[in-house]
């Protein structure tokens, strides 16, 4: 009885830490991980060293939300609390650490909230991040500029016009922020180079000139906390460079003719995938640069590729000039679903955070909705479990002339404004010259 009481006390402390994390974002990951390792050495009831190493490897690969879930499961199993409500408790804790966003709520009540004006030509890329409790969007466009916007004030706060050609891709660097506390954007352009820019101090940090043609896509890998930057170019190469000294680490030059130019690139930890003008999608190992898989089914240029996460970790999403959206299984290299409905080229695809609540059990926030943006000026939402007609269509403004990039924002609500009407998730897209936010 005394032992059971001790277990309950331990569990109460654990729940208290989880709630502190949700409210204050200060969950002590390093303390928990150290405690786990110490407990393993002292208790024969714990898992074997091999299992612990596997869990440590998983922790490095998973996002913060997934880390929490893994740690929770590890604690529950290693403590061996033999209580009848253990499974229900698992579900309770997971619900604390992963929000569920119901698609029907967004579909029935969402509307255009904001329009950000500044670019003079088509937007090719947008990204979202938070620095020092402020929320920012960066954007790159065919007017050769990179712009930074403060979402809370709707103001453009910086303009970078160092590129001499179209800006194809922009990304915030979490590595620079966490290691040097600098607010840094990386951008790639049709003028063959990649630039790193501190937008807080309006200072260019570095430039990478390793490509011999336009750089269409860049992606920070979660490998070493975002220290690696991967880039895909029309010169038929994928390069991996250091974020710090910009010296090329690996160069993949397996392509033989110009028709195979790399169009887009997406990353997921230790691998990257590339979509090409040769209609294929290739999966690569970052460390060895070896080609792991090739996906063939698109009938025209591949314009967008994205990795899945959580339960969709082993999938890739793609959109192409054949007007289709396709979902792929990485393990089998097979096409899972094809979604047809767009009337023009598909420029951008994205996994959404939304769930279709048609099941009595929605645990862990498993998303089952994807979306796509097209030159037909629509954003379409699809159920990944079915290739039937789209779930919902957002029509762009008459001025938009196409949807060329999009992303989802989990905006922090302002107490001074009712603009967001309580929604946690907003959709942001780039068009002919505007950035628009729905929610």
SULTAZI-V18642 format. One record per residue. RES is the residue in one small letter. SS is DSSP state (2 for helix, 1 for strand, 0 for the rest). PHI is phi in whole degrees, -180 to 180 (* if undefined). BURIAL is I if it has 24 or more other C-alpha atoms within 12 Angstrom, else O. Layout:
# SULTAZI-V18642
res->RES ss->SS phi->PHI burial->BURIAL
res->RES ss->SS phi->PHI burial->BURIAL
This chain:
# SULTAZI-V18642
res->x ss->0 phi->* burial->O
res->x ss->2 phi->-64 burial->O
res->x ss->2 phi->-64 burial->O
res->x ss->2 phi->-63 burial->O
res->x ss->2 phi->-62 burial->O
res->x ss->2 phi->-62 burial->O
res->x ss->2 phi->-61 burial->O
res->x ss->2 phi->-63 burial->O
res->x ss->2 phi->-62 burial->O
res->x ss->2 phi->-60 burial->O
res->x ss->2 phi->-65 burial->I
res->x ss->2 phi->-63 burial->O
res->x ss->2 phi->-62 burial->O
res->x ss->2 phi->-62 burial->I
res->x ss->2 phi->-61 burial->I
res->x ss->2 phi->-60 burial->O
res->x ss->2 phi->-65 burial->I
res->x ss->2 phi->-62 burial->I
res->x ss->2 phi->-64 burial->O
res->x ss->2 phi->-60 burial->O
res->x ss->2 phi->-62 burial->O
res->x ss->2 phi->-62 burial->O
res->x ss->2 phi->-83 burial->O
res->x ss->2 phi->-122 burial->O
res->x ss->0 phi->56 burial->O
res->x ss->0 phi->-126 burial->O
res->x ss->0 phi->-64 burial->I
res->x ss->0 phi->-80 burial->O
res->x ss->2 phi->-60 burial->I
res->x ss->2 phi->-65 burial->O
res->x ss->2 phi->-68 burial->O
res->x ss->2 phi->-62 burial->O
res->x ss->2 phi->-64 burial->I
res->x ss->2 phi->-64 burial->O
res->x ss->2 phi->-62 burial->O
res->x ss->2 phi->-60 burial->I
res->x ss->2 phi->-67 burial->I
res->x ss->2 phi->-66 burial->O
res->x ss->2 phi->-63 burial->O
res->x ss->2 phi->-63 burial->I
res->x ss->2 phi->-70 burial->O
res->x ss->2 phi->-94 burial->O
res->x ss->0 phi->-127 burial->O
res->x ss->0 phi->-77 burial->O
res->x ss->0 phi->-78 burial->O
res->x ss->0 phi->-75 burial->O
res->x ss->0 phi->-72 burial->I
res->x ss->0 phi->-71 burial->O
res->x ss->2 phi->-61 burial->O
res->x ss->2 phi->-62 burial->O
res->x ss->2 phi->-65 burial->O
res->x ss->2 phi->-64 burial->I
res->x ss->2 phi->-65 burial->O
res->x ss->2 phi->-63 burial->O
res->x ss->2 phi->-67 burial->I
res->x ss->2 phi->-62 burial->O
res->x ss->2 phi->-63 burial->O
res->x ss->2 phi->-61 burial->O
res->x ss->2 phi->-62 burial->I
res->x ss->2 phi->-69 burial->I
res->x ss->2 phi->-90 burial->I
res->x ss->0 phi->-92 burial->I
res->x ss->0 phi->-74 burial->O
res->x ss->2 phi->-60 burial->I
res->x ss->2 phi->-62 burial->I
res->x ss->2 phi->-70 burial->I
res->x ss->2 phi->-58 burial->I
res->x ss->2 phi->-60 burial->I
res->x ss->2 phi->-64 burial->I
res->x ss->2 phi->-63 burial->I
res->x ss->2 phi->-62 burial->I
res->x ss->2 phi->-58 burial->I
res->x ss->2 phi->-61 burial->I
res->x ss->2 phi->-63 burial->I
res->x ss->2 phi->-60 burial->I
res->x ss->2 phi->-62 burial->I
res->x ss->2 phi->-76 burial->O
res->x ss->2 phi->-73 burial->I
res->x ss->2 phi->-73 burial->I
res->x ss->0 phi->52 burial->O
res->x ss->0 phi->-77 burial->I
res->x ss->0 phi->-92 burial->O
res->x ss->0 phi->-118 burial->O
res->x ss->0 phi->-65 burial->O
res->x ss->0 phi->-96 burial->O
res->x ss->2 phi->-59 burial->O
res->x ss->2 phi->-68 burial->O
res->x ss->2 phi->-63 burial->O
res->x ss->2 phi->-65 burial->O
res->x ss->2 phi->-54 burial->I
res->x ss->2 phi->-65 burial->O
res->x ss->2 phi->-62 burial->O
res->x ss->2 phi->-67 burial->I
res->x ss->2 phi->-60 burial->I
res->x ss->2 phi->-66 burial->I
res->x ss->2 phi->-68 burial->I
res->x ss->2 phi->-99 burial->I
res->x ss->0 phi->-138 burial->I
res->x ss->0 phi->-77 burial->I
res->x ss->0 phi->-109 burial->I
res->x ss->1 phi->-111 burial->I
res->x ss->1 phi->-82 burial->I
res->x ss->2 phi->-65 burial->I
res->x ss->2 phi->-59 burial->O
res->x ss->2 phi->-65 burial->O
res->x ss->2 phi->-65 burial->I
res->x ss->2 phi->-63 burial->I
res->x ss->2 phi->-82 burial->O
res->x ss->2 phi->-125 burial->O
res->x ss->0 phi->-71 burial->I
res->x ss->0 phi->-154 burial->I
res->x ss->1 phi->-70 burial->I
res->x ss->1 phi->-101 burial->I
res->x ss->1 phi->-144 burial->O
res->x ss->1 phi->-131 burial->I
res->x ss->1 phi->-105 burial->I
res->x ss->0 phi->-109 burial->I
res->x ss->0 phi->172 burial->I
res->x ss->0 phi->-67 burial->I
res->x ss->0 phi->-105 burial->O
res->x ss->0 phi->-142 burial->I
res->x ss->0 phi->-56 burial->I
res->x ss->1 phi->-87 burial->I
res->x ss->1 phi->-108 burial->I
res->x ss->1 phi->-157 burial->I
res->x ss->1 phi->-137 burial->I
res->x ss->1 phi->-144 burial->I
res->x ss->1 phi->-131 burial->I
res->x ss->1 phi->-160 burial->I
res->x ss->1 phi->-121 burial->I
res->x ss->1 phi->-136 burial->I
res->x ss->0 phi->52 burial->O
res->x ss->0 phi->68 burial->O
res->x ss->1 phi->-111 burial->O
res->x ss->1 phi->-110 burial->I
res->x ss->1 phi->-132 burial->I
res->x ss->1 phi->-120 burial->I
res->x ss->1 phi->-115 burial->I
res->x ss->1 phi->-144 burial->I
res->x ss->1 phi->-128 burial->I
res->x ss->1 phi->-146 burial->I
res->x ss->0 phi->-75 burial->I
res->x ss->0 phi->-87 burial->I
res->x ss->0 phi->72 burial->I
res->x ss->0 phi->-117 burial->I
res->x ss->1 phi->-115 burial->I
res->x ss->1 phi->-126 burial->I
res->x ss->1 phi->-121 burial->I
res->x ss->1 phi->-125 burial->I
res->x ss->1 phi->-90 burial->I
res->x ss->0 phi->-67 burial->I
res->x ss->0 phi->-68 burial->I
res->x ss->0 phi->-101 burial->O
res->x ss->0 phi->68 burial->O
res->x ss->1 phi->-100 burial->O
res->x ss->1 phi->-78 burial->I
res->x ss->1 phi->-107 burial->I
res->x ss->1 phi->-149 burial->I
res->x ss->1 phi->-136 burial->I
res->x ss->1 phi->-115 burial->I
res->x ss->0 phi->-122 burial->I
res->x ss->0 phi->-76 burial->I
res->x ss->0 phi->-75 burial->I
res->x ss->0 phi->-105 burial->O
res->x ss->0 phi->-150 burial->I
res->x ss->0 phi->-51 burial->I
res->x ss->1 phi->-95 burial->I
res->x ss->1 phi->-87 burial->I
res->x ss->1 phi->-149 burial->I
res->x ss->1 phi->-134 burial->I
res->x ss->1 phi->-145 burial->I
res->x ss->1 phi->-76 burial->I
res->x ss->0 phi->-102 burial->I
res->x ss->2 phi->-73 burial->I
res->x ss->2 phi->-63 burial->I
res->x ss->2 phi->-61 burial->I
res->x ss->2 phi->-68 burial->I
res->x ss->2 phi->-78 burial->O
res->x ss->2 phi->-96 burial->O
res->x ss->2 phi->-122 burial->O
res->x ss->0 phi->54 burial->O
res->x ss->0 phi->-119 burial->I
res->x ss->0 phi->-91 burial->I
res->x ss->1 phi->-121 burial->I
res->x ss->1 phi->-116 burial->I
res->x ss->1 phi->-112 burial->I
res->x ss->1 phi->-136 burial->I
res->x ss->1 phi->-123 burial->I
res->x ss->1 phi->-141 burial->I
res->x ss->0 phi->-73 burial->I
res->x ss->0 phi->-89 burial->I
res->x ss->0 phi->83 burial->I
res->x ss->0 phi->-119 burial->I
res->x ss->1 phi->-123 burial->I
res->x ss->1 phi->-124 burial->I
res->x ss->1 phi->-109 burial->I
res->x ss->1 phi->-139 burial->I
res->x ss->1 phi->-84 burial->I
res->x ss->0 phi->-79 burial->I
res->x ss->0 phi->-69 burial->I
res->x ss->0 phi->-106 burial->O
res->x ss->0 phi->52 burial->O
res->x ss->1 phi->-132 burial->O
res->x ss->1 phi->-79 burial->I
res->x ss->1 phi->-95 burial->I
res->x ss->1 phi->-150 burial->O
res->x ss->1 phi->-140 burial->I
res->x ss->1 phi->-112 burial->I
res->x ss->0 phi->-116 burial->I
res->x ss->0 phi->-79 burial->I
res->x ss->0 phi->-88 burial->I
res->x ss->0 phi->-110 burial->O
res->x ss->0 phi->-151 burial->I
res->x ss->0 phi->-56 burial->I
res->x ss->1 phi->-98 burial->I
res->x ss->1 phi->-86 burial->I
res->x ss->1 phi->-148 burial->I
res->x ss->1 phi->-135 burial->I
res->x ss->1 phi->-154 burial->I
res->x ss->1 phi->-83 burial->I
res->x ss->0 phi->-86 burial->I
res->x ss->0 phi->-73 burial->I
res->x ss->2 phi->-52 burial->I
res->x ss->2 phi->57 burial->O
res->x ss->2 phi->66 burial->I
res->x ss->2 phi->88 burial->I
res->x ss->0 phi->-73 burial->I
res->x ss->1 phi->-92 burial->I
res->x ss->1 phi->-115 burial->I
res->x ss->1 phi->-108 burial->I
res->x ss->1 phi->-138 burial->I
res->x ss->1 phi->-119 burial->I
res->x ss->1 phi->-134 burial->I
res->x ss->0 phi->-73 burial->I
res->x ss->0 phi->-85 burial->I
res->x ss->0 phi->74 burial->I
res->x ss->0 phi->-123 burial->I
res->x ss->1 phi->-117 burial->I
res->x ss->1 phi->-112 burial->I
res->x ss->1 phi->-119 burial->I
res->x ss->1 phi->-128 burial->I
res->x ss->1 phi->-75 burial->I
res->x ss->0 phi->-70 burial->I
res->x ss->0 phi->-85 burial->O
res->x ss->0 phi->-105 burial->O
res->x ss->0 phi->59 burial->I
res->x ss->0 phi->-92 burial->O
res->x ss->1 phi->-62 burial->O
res->x ss->1 phi->-93 burial->I
res->x ss->1 phi->-136 burial->I
res->x ss->1 phi->-137 burial->I
res->x ss->1 phi->-102 burial->I
res->x ss->0 phi->-125 burial->I
res->x ss->0 phi->-79 burial->O
res->x ss->0 phi->-82 burial->O
res->x ss->0 phi->-107 burial->O
res->x ss->0 phi->-131 burial->O
res->x ss->2 phi->-66 burial->O
res->x ss->2 phi->-69 burial->O
res->x ss->2 phi->-97 burial->I
res->x ss->0 phi->-55 burial->I
res->x ss->1 phi->-73 burial->I
res->x ss->1 phi->-99 burial->I
res->x ss->1 phi->-142 burial->I
res->x ss->1 phi->-147 burial->I
res->x ss->1 phi->-140 burial->I
res->x ss->1 phi->-121 burial->I
res->x ss->1 phi->-153 burial->I
res->x ss->0 phi->78 burial->I
res->x ss->0 phi->-94 burial->I
res->x ss->1 phi->-132 burial->I
res->x ss->1 phi->-132 burial->I
res->x ss->1 phi->-124 burial->I
res->x ss->1 phi->-129 burial->I
res->x ss->1 phi->-107 burial->I
res->x ss->1 phi->-127 burial->I
res->x ss->0 phi->-70 burial->I
res->x ss->0 phi->-87 burial->I
res->x ss->0 phi->80 burial->I
res->x ss->1 phi->-107 burial->I
res->x ss->1 phi->-122 burial->I
res->x ss->1 phi->-118 burial->I
res->x ss->1 phi->-110 burial->I
res->x ss->1 phi->-126 burial->I
res->x ss->1 phi->-88 burial->I
res->x ss->0 phi->-65 burial->I
res->x ss->0 phi->-74 burial->O
res->x ss->0 phi->-97 burial->O
res->x ss->0 phi->65 burial->I
res->x ss->0 phi->-76 burial->O
res->x ss->1 phi->-78 burial->O
res->x ss->1 phi->-98 burial->O
res->x ss->1 phi->-147 burial->I
res->x ss->1 phi->-130 burial->I
res->x ss->1 phi->-114 burial->I
res->x ss->1 phi->-127 burial->I
res->x ss->0 phi->-174 burial->I
res->x ss->0 phi->-63 burial->I
res->x ss->0 phi->-101 burial->O
res->x ss->0 phi->-153 burial->I
res->x ss->0 phi->-50 burial->I
res->x ss->1 phi->-87 burial->I
res->x ss->1 phi->-99 burial->I
res->x ss->1 phi->-153 burial->I
res->x ss->1 phi->-136 burial->I
res->x ss->1 phi->-142 burial->I
res->x ss->1 phi->-86 burial->I
res->x ss->0 phi->-84 burial->I
res->x ss->0 phi->-141 burial->I
res->x ss->2 phi->52 burial->I
res->x ss->2 phi->-68 burial->O
res->x ss->2 phi->-102 burial->I
res->x ss->0 phi->-60 burial->I
res->x ss->0 phi->-97 burial->O
res->x ss->1 phi->-127 burial->I
res->x ss->1 phi->-129 burial->I
res->x ss->1 phi->-112 burial->I
res->x ss->1 phi->-141 burial->I
res->x ss->1 phi->-135 burial->I
res->x ss->1 phi->-147 burial->I
res->x ss->0 phi->-72 burial->I
res->x ss->0 phi->-83 burial->I
res->x ss->0 phi->74 burial->I
res->x ss->1 phi->-107 burial->I
res->x ss->1 phi->-118 burial->I
res->x ss->1 phi->-131 burial->I
res->x ss->1 phi->-115 burial->I
res->x ss->1 phi->-121 burial->I
res->x ss->1 phi->-98 burial->I
res->x ss->0 phi->-64 burial->I
res->x ss->0 phi->-67 burial->O
res->x ss->0 phi->-99 burial->O
res->x ss->0 phi->62 burial->O
res->x ss->1 phi->-105 burial->O
res->x ss->1 phi->-76 burial->I
res->x ss->1 phi->-91 burial->I
res->x ss->1 phi->-145 burial->I
res->x ss->1 phi->-127 burial->I
res->x ss->1 phi->-115 burial->I
res->x ss->1 phi->-114 burial->I
res->x ss->0 phi->170 burial->I
res->x ss->0 phi->-68 burial->I
res->x ss->0 phi->-102 burial->O
res->x ss->0 phi->-152 burial->I
res->x ss->0 phi->-53 burial->I
res->x ss->1 phi->-94 burial->I
res->x ss->1 phi->-92 burial->I
res->x ss->1 phi->-150 burial->I
res->x ss->1 phi->-131 burial->I
res->x ss->1 phi->-157 burial->I
res->x ss->1 phi->-77 burial->I
res->x ss->0 phi->-93 burial->I
res->x ss->0 phi->-87 burial->I
res->x ss->1 phi->-85 burial->I
res->x ss->1 phi->-124 burial->I
res->x ss->0 phi->-88 burial->I
res->x ss->0 phi->-86 burial->O
res->x ss->0 phi->-119 burial->O
res->x ss->0 phi->-131 burial->O
res->x ss->0 phi->-74 burial->O
res->x ss->0 phi->-127 burial->O
res->x ss->0 phi->-122 burial->O
res->x ss->0 phi->-111 burial->I
res->x ss->0 phi->86 burial->I
res->x ss->0 phi->68 burial->I
res->x ss->0 phi->-72 burial->I
res->x ss->0 phi->-71 burial->I
res->x ss->0 phi->-134 burial->I
res->x ss->1 phi->-125 burial->I
res->x ss->1 phi->-119 burial->I
res->x ss->1 phi->-144 burial->I
res->x ss->1 phi->-147 burial->I
res->x ss->1 phi->-120 burial->I
res->x ss->1 phi->-136 burial->I
res->x ss->0 phi->-69 burial->I
res->x ss->0 phi->-78 burial->I
res->x ss->0 phi->70 burial->I
res->x ss->1 phi->-129 burial->I
res->x ss->1 phi->-113 burial->I
res->x ss->1 phi->-117 burial->I
res->x ss->1 phi->-107 burial->I
res->x ss->1 phi->-133 burial->I
res->x ss->1 phi->-89 burial->I
res->x ss->0 phi->-66 burial->I
res->x ss->0 phi->-84 burial->O
res->x ss->0 phi->-148 burial->O
res->x ss->0 phi->-103 burial->O
res->x ss->0 phi->-76 burial->O
res->x ss->0 phi->-58 burial->O
res->x ss->0 phi->-60 burial->I
res->x ss->0 phi->-75 burial->I
res->x ss->1 phi->-163 burial->I
res->x ss->1 phi->-130 burial->I
res->x ss->1 phi->-103 burial->I
res->x ss->1 phi->-91 burial->I
res->x ss->0 phi->-68 burial->I
res->x ss->0 phi->-65 burial->I
res->x ss->0 phi->-59 burial->O
res->x ss->0 phi->-79 burial->O
res->x ss->0 phi->-71 burial->I
res->x ss->0 phi->58 burial->I
res->x ss->0 phi->121 burial->I
res->x ss->0 phi->-111 burial->I
res->x ss->0 phi->-113 burial->I
res->x ss->1 phi->-160 burial->I
res->x ss->1 phi->-156 burial->I
res->x ss->1 phi->-157 burial->I
res->x ss->1 phi->-104 burial->I
res->x ss->1 phi->-118 burial->I
res->x ss->0 phi->-100 burial->I
res->x ss->0 phi->-74 burial->I
res->x ss->0 phi->-83 burial->I
res->x ss->0 phi->-75 burial->O
res->x ss->0 phi->-90 burial->O
res->x ss->0 phi->-72 burial->O
res->x ss->0 phi->-89 burial->O
res->x ss->0 phi->-138 burial->O
res->x ss->0 phi->-106 burial->O
res->x ss->0 phi->-57 burial->I
res->x ss->0 phi->-87 burial->I
res->x ss->0 phi->52 burial->I
res->x ss->0 phi->87 burial->O
res->x ss->0 phi->-76 burial->I
res->x ss->0 phi->-90 burial->I
res->x ss->0 phi->-115 burial->I
res->x ss->1 phi->-126 burial->I
res->x ss->1 phi->-104 burial->I
res->x ss->1 phi->-119 burial->I
res->x ss->1 phi->-138 burial->I
res->x ss->1 phi->-111 burial->I
res->x ss->0 phi->-127 burial->I
res->x ss->0 phi->-65 burial->I
res->x ss->0 phi->-161 burial->I
res->x ss->0 phi->-106 burial->I
res->x ss->1 phi->-111 burial->I
res->x ss->1 phi->-123 burial->I
res->x ss->1 phi->-121 burial->I
res->x ss->1 phi->-109 burial->I
res->x ss->0 phi->-176 burial->I
